[in-house]
Amino acid sequence: MTSRTEDEELAVILDWWQRNGKPLLTGGALALVVVFGWQAWQKYQVNQAQGASVLYQQLLETSLVTNAQPDASKVAELTGKLKSEYPGTHYSQYGSLLLAKVAVESGKLDDAATELKAVLDKPADSTLAELARQRLARVMASQGKAEEALKLLAGDADQAYMASREELKGDLLVKLERSDEALVAYQKAKAALSADAAVGGLQIKIDDLAKGDA
């Protein structure tokens, strides 16, 4: 009786294994693949970030030199490497902003506009989008396209960027000799700042326009 019970238990175990053993192994293997795959992806991301960081540091050192003109060809080379090896990342897009800055300093406004438009088309985040937008507007104004630049800034920005965008709008409106609208923009910029931050250049612009109206 005992032997038969053991045989029956063995049969039950074998039957359960036939029905569940392989799926369990398969599930376990998949779980291992997921775990090790995630770890590999994390390691890859860390390596990517480190590599991009090293390149970006080199770019900063090349483009932000003091008392000298940056090596434009070297800046372009490093930015190109960032774009090709780490496309769409924050580092590659900040590289584009630096390249645009060097281009402006070299009087190559068309090149600067191209770099900034590329960032604005597919920004990595909202900060990069706003930086590219405002810098592109300034470049366009320098190209004699103040009206187009103003359209680029249409609408309200996030609160964090409201002051700088409204002040830039005011600058463009002054360039277009639309003083009343410029004053409104400057006042909006002031309202978006703390009392301490609002003093200085912005207040001087407001005072100058207010005197003109007096």
Helices and strands as residue ranges (DSSP letters): H 2-63, H 72-85, H 90-105, H 109-121, H 126-142, H 146-152, H 159-175, H 179-191, H 195-198, H 201-213
